Each structure stands twice: as C-alpha cells, then as structure tokens.
Amino acid sequence: MYIDSLRITNLRTFKEAKEDLVLLHPDTDFKKLDMPKPNLPNVNLLLGDNGSGKTTVLKALAIAALGPAVQDANLPIYRLIRRGPPGESKAAVANIRATFILHPQDHHGAYKELRLESRSVVVRRGEVERVNWVGRDERPWEPIYSSESESFFFVGYGATRRTERRENVDIGARQVTSFERAQRVRSLFEEAYSLVPLSYWLPKENAGRSKQVYTIINQLLKGSGYTFTGKMELGEYGFRQGKAFIPFPALSDGYRAYLGWIGDLLYHVCRTCPNNTKLTDNKGVVMVDEIDLHLHPKWQMTVLPQLANALKKIQFIVTSHSPLIVGSLEWMNIIKMEQGPNKVTMAHRIREAVHGLDADQVLVTSFFDMSSTRVDVQESALKDLSRKAGMGDRRAAEKLVKQWSTGLEKKKA
C-alpha cells in the first residue's frame, strides 16, 4: 500500500484545500505529474517553519490509513480542528480524504481493488474531539482489523520517540489500549509512547529473516564506523566499533534515537512481510517526524538516501528543518509548507534545483527564504564594507575579503 494523495480541510493550520497534496511512491506516474523521476522516487520531505503544519499532515495520513478502524483506534486526539485568528468563524468539523494504491499483499477475498479511498471527519463537541470514518464501503478494509494480516502496512514515528527497555516491554498492555495497527502510529499522537527494541523481537529462531535484518541494519549504518553483529551481552544486542563491543543502551543519544526507530520499523516489517518474500520487497508507508533528530550533520547528508535505497519498496514521508537533508534530495521530493494570511498553510513543490548544494546555498534558496546565513551584526558590517569598496575604498575592500572568511571573535594575543 502507498498513499497517493491527501486533502485536508479545517485541520489546525489548514483551512480550505484547493487541490490534493500528491505524494511520491515507487508506483508514481511521473509523466502524469509532469515532473522528472527523482533518484529517490520513494521519498517525500515535508519542509517548513515551526508551526507550518508538517506534523499535522503526518497525523492526517495516519488517521486516513486506519480507514474505518480509526473509530476504534483510541488515539489521543487533541485540538486537531482549526481554531483560526479572532474574527474567523470557528469550524466544528475537519475533513480528511486520502487515496491509496494497493498491491497483491493488500487484497483479500473478492476484493482486488487497485485504488482505495479513505474519508474521515474530526468532530468537535465542546472540548472533546473524535474521529469518524465516513467512507462508502468498509468491505475492502476488512484486513485492517487483523494483526495477522499483511495488508495495509504503515507505521509512524513522532518527534519524541524513544525505545523501551527490553524488560519493560508489555505487548499485552499495549493491546488493551489499542489494537496493533493503531499502535504503529500512536507515537505521532502521544509523546510518552515508546518503541519495541531489537532485543525483544529479533527472530533468532528464523535464521533467514535474522540475516536479512542484519544486512538492512548494516546498510543503514554504512559510513558510521559501527557494524551490527547480531551478538548479545546481558540481554542486549551490541554494535561493533573497531574492536569495541557496545550494547545498545550504551550508544550515544543520536545512535539510540536512530537505531531505536529503525529496530521498531524492522519489527513491523517482519510482522507484515508475506511468506516467502524478502523483507526488502515488503510494500508500505513509513512516516517519521523530525528525521534528523539527534543526527550529526554528516549523517543528515546520507540518512534519507540510505533508507530509500535499503528499503526501495517503502514509501517514506518525513519532516525536517535541515538544509543538509534538503540538499540530499531533489526538488521533486520536497513539499514546502508555507503560512499565508490568517495563519493558513499552503503546501506546494518548488521547481528549483537544490540537489548537491551545500548548506549555505540551500538556506538562501526558495526552500528556506533566508537572505543570508550570517548573524545580523556581521551582515550589516559586510554590507557597509561592500558599499565603501564599491566607491573605491581600497582598505574597505581588503577588510571585506578578510571578514568574508573569518569570525567576529578577537584572537587572543
């Protein structure tokens, strides 16, 4: 399953959508969209300022992907319906509509649809909001209610994601709160929701699947200096750095943040992968809020290409503020979220070449709209020197060249 398009109305910063938000996936018809096929056709980056609606889009996609089961998902819904500025009439209902592309693993019984639509409304009554599904036919969605079904694979990760300690994992308690498919997107809605660690589930009894997991993890660690060996110490999987063996809990925050959700993702990939099918052939949707969370700039430059190439059949929909993430992609992959008058968000693609630019170059493109990447005092000084140099002041010209390449701090004698 892939998400083909989304339309939302009266959802937080979104008011009235004039057209669908089109999302890229491996089955996208790029000729129909009148755009070149990017090197990473399975990646969508939602880019925008804080409060521009990036996380709102991920929540809307998660709600849509649950189909009719969203009414029983018990997600902690809080203030999703738009509350505009003073003078704007208050909406009582928000609408979410999405279309999906289906694959053989999503079919069941007599239902062999190639496309599927999901329609949901968020209704407010007093201070309480709840989601209702208003689609026409629930029958194609029947597998959504079964945790054993390989249909409709999707998973989402919020910006506050964290990995549970192995001894604290209680799958039974989770199932009391909500069914498994709802659990897969719960961290987008609940800050305290934790992820399943590798040490809890990695299938040692299935050598073939374990080997595939090891291979994928090491693909995603390429260039980091770490390798995943599959060996354990005191109940925890470890990673090799040179000759040192480092258990998962002893890794830095950045590696734990990254490998934590990767381990949880592979758990769900294994759970939903059809029999006699490679893990890398499983099709589905992965949503990640703040993909660059805790990652060093060097890793930000490679994280999405590595993910997209290791799991080519997965559709990735992620958010970020990082110019290094942006520079690793092409304009076709990027959806910019901008707020217009009355704090209304518009989402669109900018046809401006950006792939391969350095961070400073990216920041002064239309994707970030920054006039300069220098602090105000330095920018003001450079403008003044540039003006004087243009009038023939040789000393100003020499000083301008020097200040272009140095910081403002005075060196110690």
Protein Blocks (a to p, Z undefined) as FASTA:
>chain_A
ZZfbdcdehiajbfbdfbdcddddfklcfklnopacdfblmbccddddehilpmmmmmmm
mmmmnmmmlmmnopacehkbccddehiacdfbdcddddddddfklggcjbccfbdcdddd
dddehjbccdddfbfblklmmmmmpmkbcghiaddddfkbccddfklpcfklmmmmpcfk
lmmmmmmmmmklccddfklmocfklmmlmmmmmmmmmmmmgonlpacehiaeehiacdde
hjbccdfklpcfklmmmmmmmmmmmmmmmmmmcghiafklpgcddddehklgoiafklmm
mmmmmmmmmmmmbccddddfbfklmmmpcfklpccddddehhiacdddddddfehpafkl
mmmmmklopabfcdfklmmmmmmmmmmmmnopaklmmmmmmmmmccfbdcdZZ
